[in-house]
Structures are given as structure tokens and as C-alpha cells.
Amino acid sequence: MSGRTIKAKAEHEVVYQEMAALMGRHGDAVSAEEMLAIGANMVGKLMALQDQRTMTRERALEIVIQNIEAGNQQAVDGLMQSRGRA
């Protein structure tokens, strides 16, 4: 897949932190697996709401895949920097 990569901006982190806080407030009532399903459902809805004249299915999937990989790496990096590693 090829295409332009969108660089993260400070406002992107603000939106992410707000979404993470919202999801965290429901952590006791919703399992990690359910949270993953909810997030995936939201991604599907966001994809459906794109401007179909400018966003192809392939480009939408490329964006999703790139950001899954980036988010996964950020999470792993955060875990590796945490104190008390085994």
C-alpha cells in the first residue's frame, strides 16, 4: 500500500487522550475484548462516513492499518519504558 502518511499533531493527542479517558471510565463494566470490539465498530462507522468521492476503500484501510501498527508500537514502547519490567 502506498500513499501519504499523516503526521500526528498535538490536537490529535488531545482527542486520543479524551477518548482514552472516556473508555477508561467504563473499564469496570466493559472487558478488554468488548472495548476492542467497540473501537473496531467505531472505526467501521468512521470509514462509512468518509467522503466517497475522495476516500477509496483501499485508502481507508491503509490509514487504519498504518495507525493500528503505530498505536501498537506506541503501546509497546510505553510498556518497555515502564518501571518494574521483568
Sequence and secondary structure as in RCSB ss.txt:
>XXXX:A:sequence
MSGRTIKAKAEHEVVYQEMAALMGRHGDAVSAEEMLAIGANMVGKLMALQDQRTMTRERALEIVIQNIEAGNQQA
VDGLMQSRGRA
>XXXX:A:secstr
         HHHHHHHHHHHHHHHTTTTTS HHHHHHHHHHHHHHHHHTS TTT  HHHHHHHHHHHHHHHHHHH
HHHHHHSTT  
